[in-house]
Amino acid sequence: MITGMTGFGSAQFSIGKIKGTIEVKSVNHRYLDIAFYLPSGFGALENKIREMLAKDVARGRVTISVRITDKPNQEVSFNEDLIEEYLHHAKSIEKKYKLSNNLMLADLIRMPGVVDVKEVFVEAQEMWPSVEKGLVIALKSLKIMRQREGKSLVKDMSDKLKRMTQKLKAIQKRHDELLKGYQKKNKSEEFASYQKSIDVNEEIARFNHYIEEMSALLKVSVPVGKKMDFIAQEMQREANTLGSKLQDEMVSNAVIALKSKIEKIREQANNVE
């Protein structure tokens, strides 16, 4: 069954104290267009993410967002060897000069080199296994949503194709009525010329063929949106020919109805992958 192009999927990932979220959104587009919003330093993952996405998505404007939501801002460590060195010298000075030792913890912390503060950087390659798992979950949700849209599109387009078939039958019936009416009132030579001028059997046959082709495309699971748009254009061409050959009010109304449904099918085809 066909697949739509509108979808959304999300997932969380984590490694150690680092946590993040992944969001994947897609809307209709003529080609596959991917936009990345990644944390600083994650650009190297774009190709890997693109390859994963291409396995499930062939068409649409897709936005992939990866955000780090929680991480330790800093790592703090104490140089205990240096602390012991400071204390050793403090005791020596206290004993040598007979001073009172008022050295406090707060004093030690402020001494050069005792406290080492480092920024925590998120390494993209280290995060990739976790990001990859989250991306699999997000893409699965995206695919399910696009499949649900596909089911809705099939229902709507199938209904329009059935109504188009009914209109074609009505046009064919009116064509036959016009022929019979003209035949009764005119000579055989004039009738032959008239019959040739309003002959729409080929147009109706081609139109029915396009309806069958479109119905078949609704059942496949490969990208067919562009092909649907092409068939809809050919339907439009046949509808124009029908309207020009059969100058009749009933036929004109039927052709208008056909064109309306063709246009709606083209609009829906823009949502099909």
N, C-alpha and C positions, 0 to 999 in steps of 0.2 A: 504494500500500500504506500501511496505517496507520503512524503514528509513535508511539514511546513517549515518555515524559517524563523518563527518566533519562539524563543525559549529562554529559560533561566535555570541555572544550577549553581549551587554553592556547597562549600565544605570547609572544615577546619583542619589544620595540621599543627603539629608540634614536635619539637625535639628538645629534650631537656626542659629548661625554663623558657625557651622561646616558643611562642604560639603565634598563629596567624590564620587568616581566612583567604579563601579563593572564591571569586565570583565570576561566572561565565554568562554573558548575555548575548543574544543574537536577535537580529531583526532582518527583514527582507532586504536583499540587495542583488544586483544583477550578477555579481561575481563574489568570490570569497575574499572578504576584506577584514583583516584582523588588526585590532588595536590593542596594544599592551600597556598596562599600568603596573609596573613592577617596582619593588624597593630598589634603592641604590645598590648597585653591584650585582643585580640579578639579570642584567641584559644578556649574559652568556646563556641563560636558560631559554631564551626566545625560540631558538630553533627546535629544541626538544619539545617545548609546549606546542609549537606549530605542527610538528610531526604527529603528535598525539591527537590534536584537533582535526587534522586532515583525514584521519581514519574514520571519523564520525560525521564530519560536516564538509559538504562540497560547495555550498553556496550560502551567502548571507553576510551581513556585517556583524562581526563577532568582537565583543569587548571582553578581554581577560584581565581581571584585576587581582593582584596578589598583595596582601597587606600584612605587615607584622603588627600584631595587636598587643603583644606583651613580651618584654625581654628585660633582663637585668641591665640597668643603665651603666653600672660600673662594677668592677671587681676590685675589692679592697683587700690588701694583704699587708702583713706586718713583718718587718725584717727583724726577727728575734735575735739573730746573731749581733746585729748592730745595737739592739736594745741592751743585750748583755755587756757589750763593749762600753756603752754609755754608763751603765750602772757600775761597772768595774772601775772606770775612771772617777766616777762620783765618789765611791767609797775611798779610793786612794787619796783624793783631794780632801775629803772629810777627815781622814786620819792624819794626813800630813800637816794640814793647817788648822786642825782641831775646830772644824766648822760643824754646825748643825746641819744634818741632811734633811732638807725640806723638799726633796724631789718627789713630785706627784705624778700620777699617771697622765694627767693632762699635759704636764711638762714634757714627758717622754714623747707623747704623740706629736707634739709640735716640733720636735727635733728633726733636723734634716735627714731624710732617708729612712726614717722609721716606718712611715706609712706610704705604701705604694698603691696608687689609684690608676686603674686601666679602664679605658672605654671598651665595651663589649661590641664587637663587630659581628654581624650575621654573615656567615660565609655561604654563598649561593650553592656551591657544589655539595657542601655538607648538608644543606637543607633539602637538596633535590629529591632524595628517596621519600621523604615525608611529603614534600610538595606534590610529587608524582602520584602518591596514593590519594591525596586530597583531590587532585585534578581528575583522576579516574571517577571518583564519586560525583564530582560536579558535572562532568561531561555526561555521565549516565542520566542524571536528572534533566539536563538540557535536552538530551535525545528523547527521553520519554515525553517531555512537554511538546517537542516538535512533532512527535508521532501523534499525539492527541490532536494537535492542530490539523495534521494531515487527515485524520478521520473526519473532522468537521468539514474540511474542504471537499472531501470525497462526497459526503452527503449532499452538500449544497450544489456542487457542480453536476452530480448525477441527476439531480432534480431538474436542473436547467437543461441538460441534454435531452431528457425525456420530453420536456415541454417544446423544445426545438423540433424534435421528431414529429410531435403532434402538429405543429405549425406547417411543417413540410407536407404532411399528409393533406392538410386543409388546402394548401396551395395547389397540390397535384389535383385534388378534387375540383377546385375552382377552374383550373386549366382545362380539364376535361369538359366541364359544363360550358365554358366559353366556346370550345371547339364545336360542340354539338349545336349550340345556339347559332353560331355563325354558318355552320353547314346547312342548316335549314333555310337560311335566308339568302344565300349566295350561290353563284355558279361554282362548278368543280374547280375551274382554273383559279378563281379568286380564293376559294377555300384552301387550295394547295399552297398558295402564296402566304395566306394568313397562318396556316398551320406551321409553316416553316419559320415565320417571324416570331411566333410565341412559343416555339418548342423549348421547353425548359427541362426536359428529361435528363439531359446530361448534367445540368447544374444541380438538380435534385439528387441525382445519383452520387455526384461528387460530395455534395453536402452530407448525405447520409454516410458516406465513407469516412468523412472527417469526424463525424459524431462517433462512429465505431472506433476510430483511431484514438480519439480523446477518451472514450470509455475504457479502452485497453490500458491507456497510460495511467489511469486512476488506480489500477491494480498492481502496478510495479513498485519495487522498493528502491529504484535507482533515481538519481536526479533527472527530472523531466520538465521542469518549469519552462526552460527556454523552448523546448519542442512544443509545449502546449501553447505558448505565445505565438509561435509560427503557424500552428494549425488554426488558431483563432483568427489570424490575419487572412488565411485562405477562406475561412468561413465567411468573413466579411466581404471578400471579393465575390463569392458566389451569391450572397444576399443582394449585393448591388446589382448583379446581372439579372437576378430574378425580378427585382423591382423595375428594371428598365425594360424587360421583355414583356411583362404582363402589366399593362396599364389598366389596373382595376382597383377599385376602392378596397375591396376585401383583401386582395393580395397586398396592396400597399400597407394596410394595417398589420397584416401578418409579417411582412418584411420588417416593419418598424419594431415589432415584438422580437423578431429574430435578432436584429441588430442590438437591441437592448440587452438580450441575454448573452450575446457574443461579447459585448463590452464588459459585462459583469464577470464572465468567465476569464477574460483577459486580466481583469483586476485581481481575480483570485489566483490566476497563474503566477502573478507577481509575488505571491506568498508561498508558492510551491518551490521546494528545493530543486 
